[in-house]
Amino acid sequence: MATETRHIVMAKRPAKTVSAEDFRIEAATLVPPGEGEVLVRNLWMSVDPYMRLYLSEQNGLHSSMPIGETLTGAAVGEVIESRSATLPQGSFVISQTMGWREHYVAAADSLSPLAADSGPLQRYLGIYGLTGITAFAGIRHVLKPQPGETLFVSGAAGAVGSVAVQLAKIAGARVIGTTGSDDKGRWLTKTLGTDAFVNYRDEDVASRLDAECNAIVLSIYEFKSIKTYVAIASMTEPRIVIGHIHIHHEDVAGGIGCLVIVVFCD
């Protein structure tokens, strides 16, 4: 039997700031799954900064999305109808592209089964997913902070940054984080154990880093603005992993704004 569902499409190309008027909810009818396919009802979906890139007209890491197409992204759902022995009805799965819709039909081998007894399923879109893996790879396999070193995390209260902070503290490093409010800063120090925070909206980042870091080897994990990059660029012997979250609302075609990963080894 066919399934009535809804999905979200891009109605028009967003301006610098995304608004609800840029999207439209549309109805759709799904045919029953064929052999080797499953019908999935989404339970959780992830809304990530990288999605801003495919909403623009630029082609790069993510191709520009045509107007009128259904948005894509990761989602966790439950199989409610199956014609696959590997994913029976009642299975939980994650898809990397089938978010922004209530239901979808897909080949079973294109989905990853999830263990229902490993905690809340939404964790697969966060700490067990892209943001957690990004922080783990950057801290454990690239920066490898050691006791006595100082790690600077830009956007420390964010999804990736907050995990990076905790991993660095577990490794024994001293951690300084930037955030945009004192409330977030207090959460960083009191809850996550950050040694110090810098409110980049109210403080001079370069002066604070100079005071906090002195001549200690500094590792920088990601950055959210050119201002922050300039502030740390002259630090002594930095090892740097740089993200590019700051350009997701910008219309840039080249130069420093398009750096994705830069690593300097001491």
C-alpha positions in Angstrom: 0.0 0.0 0.0 1.3 3.5 -0.9 2.4 5.8 2.0 1.4 9.4 2.2 4.2 11.5 3.6 5.7 15.0 3.6 9.2 16.4 2.9 10.9 19.8 3.0 12.2 21.4 -0.2 14.2 24.6 -0.9 11.7 27.1 -2.2 14.2 29.8 -3.0 17.9 30.5 -2.6 18.5 32.0 0.9 20.1 35.4 1.4 22.9 35.7 3.8 20.7 34.7 6.7 18.5 31.7 6.2 14.8 32.2 6.9 11.7 29.9 7.1 10.5 31.5 3.8 13.4 29.8 2.0 11.7 26.4 2.5 8.4 24.7 1.7 6.7 21.6 3.0 5.3 19.4 0.2 3.1 16.2 0.3 4.3 13.1 -1.5 3.2 9.5 -2.1 5.7 6.7 -1.7 5.3 3.4 -3.5 5.7 0.2 -1.4 9.3 -1.1 -1.0 10.5 -3.5 -3.6 12.7 -6.6 -3.1 15.6 -5.7 -0.9 14.1 -2.3 0.1 12.6 -1.0 3.3 10.1 1.8 4.2 11.5 4.0 7.0 9.7 6.5 9.3 12.2 9.1 10.5 12.4 9.8 14.2 15.3 12.2 14.4 17.2 14.3 11.9 20.3 16.3 12.1 20.6 20.0 11.1 24.3 20.8 10.6 26.3 23.9 9.6 27.6 22.3 6.4 24.1 22.3 5.0 24.3 26.0 4.5 26.9 25.4 1.8 24.6 23.4 -0.5 21.9 26.1 -0.2 24.2 28.6 -1.9 25.0 28.8 -5.6 28.7 27.8 -5.0 30.0 24.4 -5.9 32.7 23.0 -3.7 32.8 20.4 -1.0 29.0 20.2 -1.4 27.4 20.8 -4.7 24.8 23.5 -5.0 21.3 22.2 -4.5 18.7 23.1 -7.2 15.7 25.0 -6.1 12.7 22.7 -5.5 14.7 19.7 -4.4 14.3 17.9 -1.1 16.9 18.8 1.4 19.4 16.1 2.5 21.1 15.2 5.7 21.5 12.5 8.3 18.5 10.9 10.0 17.6 8.1 12.4 14.5 6.1 11.7 12.5 2.9 12.2 11.8 0.4 9.6 8.0 0.1 9.4 7.8 -2.1 6.3 10.5 -4.4 5.0 11.3 -6.7 2.1 14.8 -7.3 3.3 16.0 -10.2 5.5 18.8 -8.0 6.9 16.6 -5.2 8.1 13.3 -6.6 9.4 10.4 -4.5 10.5 11.1 -2.8 13.8 14.8 -2.3 13.0 16.4 1.1 13.7 18.6 2.6 11.0 20.7 5.7 10.1 20.9 7.3 6.7 23.3 10.1 5.8 21.1 11.7 3.2 17.4 10.9 3.9 16.6 13.6 6.5 14.1 16.4 6.0 11.3 14.0 5.3 8.8 11.9 7.3 9.2 8.7 5.4 11.4 7.3 2.6 12.0 4.0 0.7 15.6 2.9 0.3 17.7 -0.1 -0.4 18.5 -1.9 2.8 22.2 -2.1 2.0 22.3 1.7 1.8 21.4 2.1 5.4 23.3 1.3 8.7 21.5 -0.7 11.4 21.6 0.7 14.9 21.7 -1.0 18.3 18.5 0.1 20.2 20.1 -0.7 23.5 23.1 1.7 23.2 21.3 4.8 24.6 19.0 7.4 23.1 19.0 7.0 19.3 19.6 10.7 18.7 23.1 10.2 19.9 24.0 8.6 16.6 23.5 12.1 15.1 25.8 13.7 17.7 28.3 12.2 20.0 28.2 8.9 18.1 28.0 10.6 14.8 29.7 13.3 12.6 30.4 15.9 15.4 31.7 13.3 17.9 33.9 11.7 15.2 35.2 15.0 14.0 36.3 15.9 17.6 37.8 12.5 18.3 39.8 12.4 15.1 41.1 15.9 15.5 42.1 15.5 19.2 43.2 11.8 19.3 44.8 11.4 15.8 46.0 14.8 14.7 46.7 17.1 17.7 47.4 14.4 20.3 47.6 16.9 23.2 49.9 16.0 26.1 50.0 17.0 29.7 51.7 20.4 30.0 50.4 21.6 26.6 47.7 24.1 26.1 44.8 23.5 23.7 42.8 26.4 22.3 39.3 25.5 21.1 37.3 28.1 19.1 33.6 27.6 19.3 34.2 25.5 22.5 30.5 25.4 23.5 29.4 24.0 20.1 28.7 20.4 19.1 32.3 19.6 18.0 34.1 22.0 20.3 32.4 20.7 23.5 33.6 17.2 22.7 37.1 18.4 21.8 37.3 20.2 25.1 36.5 17.0 27.1 38.8 14.8 25.1 41.7 17.2 25.6 41.0 17.4 29.4 41.0 13.6 29.5 44.4 13.7 27.8 45.7 16.0 30.6 46.1 19.2 28.6 45.2 22.7 29.7 42.2 24.0 27.7 41.2 27.5 26.7 37.9 28.0 24.8 36.2 30.8 23.1 32.5 31.4 23.1 30.1 34.2 22.5 28.6 34.7 26.0 29.6 34.6 29.6 26.8 32.1 30.3 28.3 29.7 27.8 31.8 30.4 29.3 30.6 29.5 32.8 29.2 26.3 31.4 32.5 25.5 29.8 34.5 26.0 33.0 32.0 24.6 35.6 30.6 21.7 33.6 33.2 20.7 31.0 36.2 21.7 33.1 37.8 24.2 30.7 40.6 26.0 32.4 39.7 29.4 31.0 37.3 30.9 28.4 37.4 34.0 26.2 34.2 35.8 25.3 35.2 36.8 21.7 32.3 39.3 21.6 33.5 41.4 24.6 37.2 40.6 24.9 40.4 41.1 22.8 41.2 37.5 21.8 44.8 38.1 21.0 45.5 39.8 24.4 43.8 37.1 26.4 45.6 34.4 24.5 48.9 36.1 25.1 48.2 36.3 28.8 46.9 32.8 29.1 49.4 31.0 26.9 52.7 32.8 27.3 55.4 30.6 25.7 53.5 27.3 26.1 53.1 25.3 22.9 49.6 26.0 21.7 47.3 23.7 19.8 44.3 25.3 18.1 41.3 23.2 17.2 39.1 24.8 14.6 38.2 28.5 14.3 35.0 30.4 13.7 36.2 33.7 12.4 39.1 35.4 10.6 39.4 37.6 13.7 40.2 34.5 15.8 42.6 33.2 13.2 44.6 36.5 13.1 44.7 36.5 16.9 46.4 33.1 17.0 48.5 33.3 13.8 51.5 34.8 15.6 51.6 32.4 18.6 54.8 30.4 19.3 55.1 27.1 17.6 51.4 26.4 17.1 50.0 23.1 15.9 46.7 24.1 14.2 43.7 22.3 13.0 41.4 24.8 11.3 37.7 24.4 10.4 35.7 26.8 8.3 32.4 27.1 10.1 32.7 30.9 9.9 32.1 30.9 6.1 28.8 29.1 6.1 26.9 32.4 5.9 29.4 34.1 3.7 29.6 34.4 -0.1 33.3 33.7 -0.6 35.1 32.2 -3.5 38.7 31.9 -2.4 41.5 33.0 -0.1 41.8 32.3 3.6 38.1 32.0 4.0 38.1 28.7 2.2 40.7 27.0 4.3 39.3 23.7 5.5 42.2 22.0 7.3 45.7 23.4 8.0 48.1 21.5 10.2 51.4 23.0 11.4 53.6 20.6 13.3 56.0 21.9 16.0 
